[in-house]
Amino acid sequence: MQVRILKESYLNSEELYEDFLKDQIVSDLDHFTNITYNFEKLKPFPIYLNYKNEEVREKKFFEALYVIRDYYLELDKEITMSQSFWQSLLLVNFREYILHNYPHVKKSRNTFNNIVLKRFDWENYIYKCLLAVEYVTDQISGHEHDHYFSLIINNLDLFNYLIKYTVFRNDKFILTILKIVDKHNLSLKLKAKIRNRPDLGKDERYGRRVIFEFNKEYPVILSPMMTEEFIEKSFIKHLNKYVIT
């Protein structure tokens, strides 16, 4: 498969949306840079995972994680962490897949932007899945991959906050946090809203506050150096600040 990278100016242009719907992107070479990648095979996967039905959401997440593990993990990170690579791949190579699986992109430009052109950071589902696969496969043996994938899927709000902060965006720390959540059966508690604390806002969750406390307490250099035992004690301490209140 050949992936030609689209120009940044074109990716931000007004005509991109209509060109996508009319399948006119590839008809103009001026849309592309001179950067081209050649791959043996790349497989499409669910790129937008905001499903209300938990069973459907989990199934789609697992599908995305498996495909990324099997088809994208060994690619150069300079490629897989590039926003222009993913946008070019989706808009050109996986156009039919997008239209078939996300037909609502045809209804509005905003929907299209939110699904196909979402900024490539911690709010982007491809980005989340890439980090999840990388962290789990680097630190966990193959027979346990499903268990840790499930932990991430079922604690996605917590995972989002962990990868949002540069200070905690490393595999050992994040997997240690997931182990703590699993060991103490904290998933439901961490997702719950904190009551009787109007100073924190209307939708503040226990998990977010725990990570917020970690973020206040530790600079970047110390995060990878903390022992699992120390992280666990700190996690429970931070959680109890809000549980007791």
Steps between C-alpha positions, in 0.01 A plus 500: 500500500625846410412794724561847356507780753265790440613859533423669830344795319261266321412309818394834648317620191129559449485281189631188672161391633321521166793338322483211743127448448538518121814282498701775336803516730718265295414670173731795565870437565535852637323377813797283592850553632794305358498270805384146428505187715473145373366221719433134439151533649311734730160403631225751591356492852244690710630855538211656692393314812243721666228234529236521774450122504782363717511160329529657156761747624712224654474284187604790274784596732638147500478490121698825475761386752551164328539654155744764626701230680515274194539754217636829635708436810820418311483809281736788566360721778579805289227372270242374750522810717448730203163671465546553126569129449174393663292767332644413158446128560138549607407751233648312206577136572217432745238729352252220426545356848427840656186555292372149570566497874440868576236608246404796720816679382295580190252700707725781616851638476524518880428127533755427230760714675433335836537148363752522218701817571505490879819657635753227570536520878358334814142569386548311173398132510779387268752672725350337811506155340857538373626586847293225661641236264855630535490509880337159542715315247821653637433404861255209503533144369277403208256278690407798724446754223122457502481558875690826482321615187176444690631697798577796274163482322310483829704777661522726198433823688796425727718395204410823321621706794820300527594550134390864511785590734854467362623431853320163507510398133722196543417132492627392842313767694172458312502120527580526871194722544286247310632220722403700810149560364468130423641383834269719708199472266481879467353543151149599606627725779740687275228561239256633762429869546629665817200617702472797735803678356359788292848656500615222265231553239187304407663209316821428688591131539711323761744365242565842352571648841746225587700568183469873565658445844783299347554774244528764772743295702758366261720651227565315177831345602355307796208326330693207345714465814220433750466143624168319458459486878554874533257576216236276660531669840485843337200402288299384802605809697384733224172311456425515873527880495174503305331186630519623860366847414 
